[in-house]
C-alpha cells in the first residue's frame, strides 16, 4: 500500500533559516515544528526532507557535511517522538565552481527530482502527499511531482514570480498553521 508523505524544505521551513548552515549545534527546529509534525503523524503522514544544498557546488562545504545535518535532524525529530523517513538533497548549481556539481540537473528545485526519487524508493502516493516550503521553487517542485502544496509565507520568498505550477494549494504563516490546514484538508476529502 502506498504511503502519504509530507515533503519538507529544510531551511526556513523545518528548521530556522541560517544560510549555508551545516553546523549541527546551530540547526534548530522552526518554532512549532514538533507539534505540527506530531499532528500530521497522527494522520499517518511520513516525513521527508528535500533540500537544495548548492553550498556544495559553490565550495562552501563538502557533501559529507550533509550526513551530520541528516543525523542532527533525525535526533531533533526523535526528541519530539517523531521519525525522519527520508533525507534528500541536491548538491548542484549551474553556476557552481566545484567540478561535477556545477551542472543543470533534475533534482534541484523547482525540478521535482528529489520528490520523484523519494516516491519511487518509498512507494509514496504523490497525489496524497504535500510539499511544504517557504519559497515558490518548493511549490513548483511539489506541483510538478503531482503533490498538493503549501507555502509557508514567512518572508523568505522575495521574488514572487507567479505562474503555471507556482500557485500553492494553501498558504500559512508557519509550520503549525500549515499542519492544521493540511489536517483540515485531509478531513474534507
Buried (B, 14 or more C-beta within 10 A) or exposed (E): EEBBBBBBBBBBBBBBBEEBBBEBEEBEBBEBBBBBBBBBBEEEBBBBBBBBBBBBBBEBBEBEBBEBBBEBBBEBBEEBEBEBBBBBBBBBBEEBEBEEBBEEBEBBBBBBBBBBBBBEEBEBBBEBBBBBBBBBBBBBBBBBBBBBBBBBBBEBBEEEEEEEBBBBBBBBEBBBBBBBBBBEBBEEE
